[in-house]
């Protein structure tokens, strides 16, 4: 059975003949063996549909490793937990850097839902640092008591979101119907009280003229539960969330009236999640205000928030190529730095948020004001 058929059956078996968009997105991305992230085809890298910062340049990992090292030196127990470790590139880079600095973690935990990605991670670790493989532990769930560092690079953007449409008179939620052979949109008045409240709060920040035309945006129902689970697990240390997104004042801006939902199919971006089901990535930008709000309620301290460019530059990104004498190598690294830091690339759209628990020391990556 194809994923298309599977989701069509789910909708057919639903008494209301529809499912919320967040449920559609969850099925499209995470259905075992069929979902986009659960197939044998790897989604990340040159052969996939998108490339993450660790795949673009090891300079990203080296800067992050500097920050990780200073924190680990201050903690009684030294563990690292990475959510969704991609191809394992960041894990390898960090472990090799920390080995040189005599600051290796006791464990490098990886929480990964995709079996093919787990295999890719194991293969890369075995190739690049086989002597450190014994420190790597793959988990199915968060540990009950973690002291150390949590890394979540491009994790929140892959969480399913609800889509809502706001008007000056009422607010609607997006559902998905199936009319063979196509999936189709269906909007109806929001019935969920929590989503209704969130819709009202967003609408209150928008001009009436904007609402008259209908304002489409997203709400992530998984952020608060995820943050609370993370807080329950992390007893002492720092969590770094690195992703593309905005604070709510910019996220729910009048000019962003069609939301931020995007699909990535064979390195091409478009905005229709109802086609290429299981063959394309579906993402939405992160509302970092919502993440911070959930974090403070869950007992975290906001230890820093800045752009990726500011974070990497504060951690010596430019100094890493200052002594490179080979002209071609210097040019190659300079191009990577541009991609990581320019506003037109990843520099400003990507943000870094640090959440701490029982850790009060300043973090070097947030030295530059934002």
N, C-alpha and C positions, 0 to 999 in steps of 0.2 A: 504493500500500500504506500502510495506517495504521501508526502506531508499535506499536499493540497487536498487529497481525498480524506486524510485523517481529520483535518480541521473542519472540512465540510461535514463529516459525520458528527463531530462534536456539536456543531451548530444545529444539525438536524435533530439530534437527541436532546437539545435544550428545549424545555417547554415553551419558551418564548421565541424560539427559532432565531436567536441572536446571541452574541457574546460581547462583552465589553472589549474595547480596543486593547486594554492592558492584558486581558486574557489571550486575545489573538496574538499580540506581540510575544507573550510568554511562550505560547505554543510554537510560533514561527521560529523562535530562537533556541528554545531549550527542550523540545520534545525529544526524548531519548532516541538515538539512532537516526532521527529524521530532521531535527531542528538545525538551524544554521550553524550553531556552535557545537553540535553533537555528531556531525558527520565525519567521515574519514578525511574529507578535503579540509585542509587547514585554512582558516580565514585570514590569517595574518601573514604579512611579508609580501615580497615581489610577486609571488604566484597567487596570493590571496586578493582580498578586496580593499584592504587598508594596511597602513604601516604605522606602528607606534614609535614613540621617541627612542626607546632602547634599541630598536632595529635601525633607526636612522643614524645614530651615532653613539659610540661607547662613551663619548664626552658627557652625555646625559647621565649615564650610570656612574661615572667617576665623580661627578659633582654631588650626586645624591649619596654616594658612598662616603664622601667626606663628612656630610651631615650625619649619616648613620653612625659612622665611627665615633664621633664626639659624644653621641648619646650613649652608645653601648659602653663606652669607657666609664660612664657614671652610674651604670645600673648593676645591681647585685647579681642578676641573672641575665644572660645575654642570648635572647632568641629573636628571630625575625620571622614574621608571617607575611607572605605575599598572597593577595587575592588575585586569582586569574593571571597566572604567570606567563601567559602568551607562549612564545617558543622557548622560554627559559633563558633568554639572553640577559635580562636584568639580573636574574639569580646568579648566573655564571660570573658576570662582571663584578657584582658586589662581593661574592665569595672570594674571587681572586684578588680584588683590591684589599679586602679586609685581612686576607692571609698575609699580604706584604706588610700590612701595618700591625700585625700581631693582635688583631682585634676580631678574630673569627667568632661568630655566634656558636653557641652550643648546638642549636638546631636552626635549620632554615626550613620553616613550614611552608607548604604550598597548598592553598585551598583552591582546587580546580574541579569544575563540573564536567569538563569535556575530556573524554577518554583519549581521543586523538591528540589533543594538546598535551595531556599528561605524558603520552608516549614521546612526543616531540621534545618536551622538557627533559625527560630522562636521557634521550639520545644526545642532546646538546651537552648536558652535564657530564655524561660519560665520555664524550669526545674532548671537551675542553678542560674539565677539572675532575677526572675520575677519583683522585685521591681525596676529594672533598664530598663525594657523593654520599658517604655514610652519614653526613650531617643533615642531608635533605630528607624530609618526611612529608609525604603527601597525605592530606587530611580530607575527610568527608564533611567535617563540621568544625566549628571553632573550638579551640581548647578551653577548658573550664577556667583556667587561671594562667594568664600569659604575662610575663614581664619582658619587655623588649620593645620592638618596633613593628608596626603594621604598615604595609605598603599596599595602596590600591591605586594603580595607574590605569586609567581608562576602564574603570569598573562600573561606576555609577551611571555613565552614559548608556550602558547596555541593559540597565534595569527597565522592565516594562513600565510604561506610563499610561495614564488615562488622558484622553483628549477631551477637552471641553470647548464649547462655543458660547461666548458671553454676549448677551444683548442688554439693552437698557431696560427691557421689561421682564426678561426671564433668562435662564441659563440652561444649556443643554449638554448632554454627554454623548460621546460618539460610541456607537456599537457597530459590529460587523455582521452582515447578513450573507447568505449564500444563495445566489441565483445562477444555477448551472449555466456556463462553467466559470462564473466570476464571483469573487467576493465583492460586496458593495457596502458603502457607508450607510448608516442609519443614525439619525440624531433624535434624541427625545429628552424631555425635561429631566433634570438631575433628581434622582430619588434618594441617593446616599447622603445622609445628613452631614458627614464629615466633608465630602466632596462639595456639597452645597455651600458649606461654610467657607471653604477655600475659594470657591468661585466668587462668592460675595466679596471676600477680601481683595481679590485681584481686580474685580470690576470696580471697586471703590477707588482704585488708583487711576482709572482710565477716564478719559473725557467722554461725555455723552455722545458726541458726534462719532467717535470711534466705535462705541457700543451699538449704535444704530445700524451700522453696516455688518456687525457680527465680528467678534474678536476670537480667533482660535488660538489655543495654547495648550500646554501640557501640565499635568500634576503627577508627580511620582509618589505612588502610595507605598512604596517599599523603603523609602529613605529612612523614615523614623524607626521602623522595626529593625532595619539593618544596623543603624547607629546604636540602638539600645542593646542589641546582641553583641556588638563590638565592645561596648562599654562594660557589659557583664563579663566579657572575656579578658579585656586588658586591665590588669590591676595596677601596673606601674610601667610607664613608658610613653611613647608618642606614636600616633597614627598619622600617616601622610596620605592625603587624598589628592590625586593629580588628575585633572580632567578638564574638558572644555566646558565653559559655562559662564554665568554672570551672577551678580547679586540681584535680588528681586526687582530693584528699581530699574535695572537695565534689561533684565529678562522679560518682564511684563511691560515693555515699552510700546507706545502707540505705533511705532514703525514696524514692530514685530507682530503684525496682526494675523499672520498665518502660522505662528508657532515656530519651533526649531527642529521638528522631527525631520530626520534625513535618512536616506537609504544609500548604501554603498554596494554597487554591483559591478564587478570587474573594473575596479578603480574609477568608476563613474558615479557621480552623486546625483540623486533625484529625490523627489518627495512623495512617491507613491508606495506605501508599504503593502498594498494589497496585490501586488504582482510579484513575480519571481519568488514566490513563497518558499522559504528554506534555502534559497540560492543567494540571498542578499542580507547584508547587515541592516539592522534598524536601530537608530540611536536618537537620543534627544539630549540637548544641552542640560547641564546641571544647574539647578537653582541653589547656589551656594548659601543663600540666606536661609533656605529651608534646612539645609544640612547643618548650619551653625545653630539654628534654633533647636533642632532635634538633639544636637550634641550637648548643648548647655543643659537641656532638660534631662539628659541621660547621665550627667555628672562629669562631662569633659570640660576642660578649659581650652578656650581658643588660643593656641600658642603662636599662631601666625597665619596670615593670608596675603598672598601676593601673586603676581603674574609669574609664569614659568621663566620668562626672560630675567626678571629681577632675581628670582630664586637661584638660577644657574650662575648669573653674573656675581652674585654675592658669595657663591661658593667657588670662585676662581676659574670660571669657564675660560676666560680669555688668557689667563696665565698658563693654561694647559698647552697652548700652542706657541707661547712666546719664544721658546727655545728650539722650535722645530726649524732645522736648517735646510731640509730638502724642500725645494720650491714647489714641486708637485704635491707633496704631502701637505705642505702648509696651505696650499690652495684648496685641497680636498677637505681639510678640517675647517677651513674658513667657510666653505659652502655649507657644511653641516651646522656650524654655529649660526649662520644666517637663518637656516631653516628652523632651528630651535628657538631663535630669539626675535626675529623680525616681526613687527606687528601684523604684517600681511601674511605671515605663515603661522607658526605655533606660539610665538612669543607672548602675545597679549590675550588671545582667546583662551589659551590654557592657563589654569590657575593652580596654585598649590595651597592647600589648607592643612595646617598642622593642628591636631587635637591631642592634648596631653592629659595624663592621669598620674597624679602624684609625682610630677616632674616639673620643676620650676625654673630650670636654667634657660637662659636665652638661646635661641636657635640662630645660627649664623646665616642660614638661608633667607632670613627675613630682615637682614640689616638694611636693605634699601627700602625707602618709604614708597608705598603705593597708595 
